């Protein structure tokens, strides 16, 4: 027990610990408390102090660091706080407290700025700052401004985040307060870091200009325009440019009036400083508002006196500002004419004589933009010798790109971008591997200015550009316009023919432009993405180039570009978008071309599934006003056909997204090529049971689609007939589809037409279709009734194709047999049907379960036998129907065409699709391990039983050996089956076609999937016969009984 003096000592230690806790020195506090605990372990104040310390520790050490830093102003303490924020997750409350503590820290401090920026990534700190802005806007703005760039960025992030503000009014007021404070800050004399204030002005205008009405006046606009001065830092000018753009978008007429007054007033003063400011503002505004800027530039007497005025001031800055203005004005034809007339000689002097490389390059750029500018018809023509030749300028720009520094390359690239509008320059640039290599290297450099990337892409767009495709009508209209203008229609430049452009595209591709595009598009602006699509579209025209483009990542890039443009357009609330209208179709067309010619399995994988390409391709199938939309649709159909050859998932996705468009619209179109491509796509899609169901589900729409497909077998185009025949051959491999086919008018007549085609390949398809039809008794009857035997004999006499002869003779034998081939056994058979739930549908849906229950009742009433539903465990969207029929004929020829079945299919069409691979086993329900007693049913419904469903595709002539091995395995199995003890069952598929006749299906009950999968490891199993020696393929699935 502690003495009084000991307790006093312990209390003193507790007080020291509490002080250390408050100051954030948690490790020191813990040391004091450990010492106190050894003296008086049960003292209540010690326990309270430990609790307080624990609470403080739970907040992390950040708050302690912050308090210590505010007291010490020591950068080392600040670094501790910064490290704590970056390395430990912050709770919202903790971030709020840290912000509160740090606002006692005054002045500019780089570490404080970094800490503030990191803290303001946390919602807690953001909410604290939003509250502070509402309560003390002026204090908060000035303190955040003083801290630095990261702090201002954090403040703007808070201002633009609606979620952390309590209501719309406070959100709006925050914008107005900060905007006015930013304007006021910009008006201060000798302001340090004006770019921080301008960033606030620009960002608020860009995102919430509607909240700032009534604040912006002439003085405000003057502040922004003055910040466009070329002598100011680029960071300030870029924000001022953004603000100017937004003001022109908001009120173009008012903005035009204000800029005119601003420039006129500064120009009138006539001082070099005022002229620099005026010309800088006008140059920046030209790209934003060409018409008002051109009108201002062409004010009477301005251009004609411009050069003398500049030369009289002897100011290098004014000379630079003038060049910037003239360069910007070149965007307008009338301005170019005036510049060529009044300024060309001075520009040539600057190129030839200026000691400043930057000004000389800019003057050269302007001369390239002017080119061989011809004056208007009514303008006087002045003939004089030019001091600077255009070809020399272009050669100079090329050499600067190859060997110059970055500062000179910017103007050089821009100059070549303009010059490459000329066919001879395109050809010259494409023939220089050294130039192309250095340009690509420069554009790939992360430190290169955006203007170099944009200019370089413009060069590649021009070099690779083909002449636009024109319909015959458009060509006639162009000729009429030329005649109306009293001009003879001129032929395109010889270097613009497709052959020359293709050669240039090959050079650009070999230079490595595709990897460059992949690189620059990672964080590309809308203009960069748009230009990249144009380049890829041109490169993709040549079939031989597509494989290399795909290898280098062009497919993935085009999908990403299309998705980005599409999502940007979808998110637009104003209907405006930074992308031109042609951007989406251009990207989709380039993607279509690539996917026509490549093996999809070499490009697509889990990270880039084929489904990601389907939306862009489908967008090309929609009819538009474009005269060449049919070409786009044709290319898209070919690409979709190629993709549909890949796998079932791709096929089903295409069917869900586009089946109606392809069959109901494009298949009926008048364009032969589109009709052919649509038929070929259907042929490839027919490998999917979903597609077969769309033609064979018995609905009126399915009957109409089947009629359309049959009609395609009789068109003039042989390729279309061939594709239609292939699609029918796959469709008619399914018995249900044959029955639907036989209900069509002239059904057999269509197939006989295929068999009599001049093309041996089409004949073979027709014979294959007939072979499937005669596998069904009703098909035999109809073929005999319509004289198919004589038709077939005639076809076989006129063919030399072994394939046609083989299939034809086999079909003829069946037709000429004494009795039609059909499954004649009087023994009952078991149906094993597979249903697929449509996407978004689950078996728990009450309406679906009710409809399935009704379907089960109809089946059981029709047959007088028990039916079961089972759900596959591997894919829960797969539902098995298992039930017994008197015979195959009763199911296929009596029930399936019946009104009862059609009504069931109609009621379930939105929830399920029926797998076309309908199976019948040559055993009764009683021979299969299905639950029959109430106890067995309850056990199965509780999930205590799971059935393995094993399909074995037995090799030809190996049935007996397979059965011997299976029975040996079955005897071993007897002691391992649970639930329905000692019982398993199997049967052969009957009524199927081809290899389906050699399929064995076995059902076996287990306690769980794991028990079944572990069966192969059972002791002694390895010694028994292996059925795997006698089969080509084994498919194992598992299913549980559904309580429906």
C-alpha angles and dihedrals in degrees: 000000000000119000123229092260089050091051091050089052090049092050090051089053090049091053091051089048091052091051091050090049092053092049091050096249093131097161091055091047091053091051091053092048094049089055091047091050092057089056101043110005095175099047109128095220091056090053091048091050091051090052091050091049092049091052090050091048090052087061089059121239093282097098091050091052090048093052092047091048094051089053098043103033082209114153090215090063089048091054089054090054092047092050091049091053093049097044102039129053112246125223115222093245091050092051090050091051092048091053090049093051094046094054087076086066109092132195139028114314127162095213091046088052091052092047091050091050092050093045092051091062085073119084091224093058090044092054091049091052093046089053091047091051090054092050103036110011097163096049093046094048095049094046094048090045091052094048095062150252097314091052093050090048089052091050091051090049088056093046092053097045107090093183094073096051120088096225144355093259095058090043091054093043090052089057093049093047095049093044093053091046090050091051091047090050091052090055093057117109119252092000115188115222098009088170089075092059092042090051089059091049093048097045095048091048091048095052109023108017090144089067092058101060114138094023101081115081137152092284091052091050090048090055090054096044092048088056090063090074109134090224091065124087117281090237090062095042093051092054091045090051091052090049091050091050091052092048090053090049091050099048113000096177095048092044092049090051093049095048090048091052092045095051094041093050094049092044092050091057087061098202117137092240092052092046092052090053093045095047092045091054093046092049092051093048097049096082091046100048111014098171099054092037091051091048089053092047092050094050106140112275097008102101095034092056097035099095097044090048093051094045092051093057095054091208120147091201091053090048090052092047090049092052090049090052095047091047091052091046091058088082088080121068095216090049090051091053091051092046092048090050100044107021110030095092092051091047090052090050090052091051093048102038112021115115090202110086093200093057092042091052092048091050089049089050090054092050089053090050090051090049112164091334109188118210121238118273093260096043119100114256116229117195117200139145114268119226094207124049118215093227090053091053092050092048089050092051090049092053091049091054090049098046112002130105123260095261092059094040094064095066091037093055091046090049092051090047088061094039093051089070083081113083094222091054091049090053093046094050094046091053093059110083090179092056093046092049094050093044091052091046091050093048091048092055108104090216094058114114117254090244091064091052092047093045092046092051089049089055091052092046090054095044093051098038118125122203109267117263113249131195118231089256092054091050091053091049091052090052092050091051090051091051090047088056089050091246129129110238106259124219118237118263112279091241090059096067115117094251093058093043090051090054091050090049090052091053092049092048092050090049089064104256096148095061087047091054091048088053100046094043094060090087097007126155121235090264092052092048091048093049091047090055091051092051093047091048091055093045092049094059092084109073093210092060097055099080093055091045091053092048090054094053104265095134095054091043093053092049090051092048092049092048091049094049092045095049091045091053092046093051094051110112095185099050091244124114135183090233124084116242092252094055097088098046091043091055093045093049092051089050091048092054093051094048092051094066109032135078104254092211089064093057110031127067140145091295092048108029121193089242089070089067097047099077094055091047094048091052087068092061095068116101113246138176090257114116090223101045089113090062090052091048091048093052091046092051091052090051092048090049090054092049091047089063090066111071147326095263092057092047093051092048092053090047094051093048104039115009096110092048094049098045104030098039117017096036088058095046123120094231110099096206094051091047090051093049092047090052092049090051091052089050092057093042091054089080086076120083087218090062092047089052090054089060100034110034092103096242120135090248092053090050090052092050091050090051090053092050091050090050089057088064089068103047124115096247110089094203090056092049090049093051091046090050091051092049091050092048090057093042094050092051084083118076095218090055091051090056091050090047092054090058091062119099112253088005097150091037090063091055093047087054089056091048090054095049118128090234113083092211092056090045090055091052090052092050091049089052092051090048089058092047094054090054086076117068093227089051091055091050094050094045092051092047092052096049097250091150092067092042091053092049089053092049093050092051091055100046134084096183112117090208094053091045094049097048092038095053091048091051092046092052091055092049093047095047117116093241127029113254110250138136099276101176115128089209115105121254132213121234117219106188127174122215123193119210111226117245111285094021121113131188089242091070106119094212092051093049089051092052092046090050089052090049091051090052091052091050094047093046091048095049103025088227137108121267128195136202118211128182120220113237095207092055113015090195088071116087123186123213112203122183145132130255132189089239143338088260092057091056102038103034103026110030105029095057091040124114090240092060094043090053091051092050091048093051092050100038095105094048106039144022120208115233108240090219093087111178133203123190123209092234135081126243089257091063092056126076095251122146112260107161125068091244091054091048092051091049091052094046090054088059093247092126131055124181125220112217108199122187116195119190098208120211117250112274092009099097096109096046090046091053092048091053092043093051091048089053089046093056090053089047096057095088094047103053116101134195100023091040119221096355132118132149143201141175144180121257110249132192093029130122133250114332090006088081089067097052119116119198120198128187123197132170122230138173090241144346089257091057091055094046090050093050092087090061093055114126111265095017093106091061096060126084119286116229088197089082091066103042135075095206140008123199119190124193134163131216141183127213115260117220096230 
